[in-house]
Amino acid sequence: MHSLDAGPDGALVLQFSHSGLLLACPTRTAIVLYTFQGQIYLVLSGHTGLVYCVQWSKDDKYLISASADSTVCVWNIEARHPSPEQVLSHPSYVYSCCWLGGQGRRLATGCFDGTLRLWRPSDPKEPEQLLSHHKSRVNCVIAIDPRLVSADAEGVIVIWAERENGSFGLERELKVNELSGKVINKLCPHPNGKRILVQTRDSLLRMLDVKTGAVIQWYQGGVNRKLRMDSGFCGCGSKVLGTSEDGTLCAWQSDTGAQVAIYQLATLAAPPPSAVAFHPRDHVLAVVSHANDFYPSLVVMGYDRYVVIQLTLRIY
């Protein structure tokens, strides 16, 4: 067990690096990077609001973070700089960000104003391109090369295609009747790149086929009506994990939708777990809660269908 001084409120998001050597945990005051052994590797200071999203570059040299302070920060992890290398300003809350593939270091952001923005951090003053189609806040944007997929608070999912000149244009809007009017919390690409896990505030997780837009699987048993919950895949994509407002962590078989485990995380106490991240290489996952002045724990667990081994990193 480790007790680490990293802020009183926990976090809304967690993200392991692609190598699995570092874990990013944004708190009220900073983004704390932990090593796999639970030691503090780097503390990143720059945001003044809640951080909704963090994403590692493919080589783990950079990290980007989207925040309620209306900025996206670009952090140079390789150089271990504690301050942002670039700050990308937005007109309102920024809920999501992702790196784009291809040549050059580009990224996409999703904002409360319903607009996606494409950026080159080398020119942070203005976005390279604006993408408008959503009529409500963009809660999530992900890259499935060579496409972008975005989703909003009214259940609309849009696919954007990359053109020959590197810009993006509207390819199509996925017409999913059962998502209409529902708040989409998160999109998570399956490791095979052909499916997307969609989390909505109707207590259901759905697997969508990217090509057809059809729902091919449902995951039931979790509770998500009011809060921003989280979900994702294990490294190979065979399991789906989701946090629940009843304080549990649920696991399903991704292909069949069968629920294989429900974990009651007693160490997280009153607030339900708000974020979960699965290690990309090992049977290890991290879970954290978010609650004002509650001092929740960041829990790192050895994952097994029947046994959970916990290493608790106390955030206070």
Order of alpha helices (4+ residues) and beta strands (2+ residues): beta-beta-beta-beta-beta-beta-beta-beta-beta-beta-beta-beta-beta-beta-beta-beta-beta-beta-beta-beta-beta-beta-beta-beta-beta-beta-beta-beta-beta
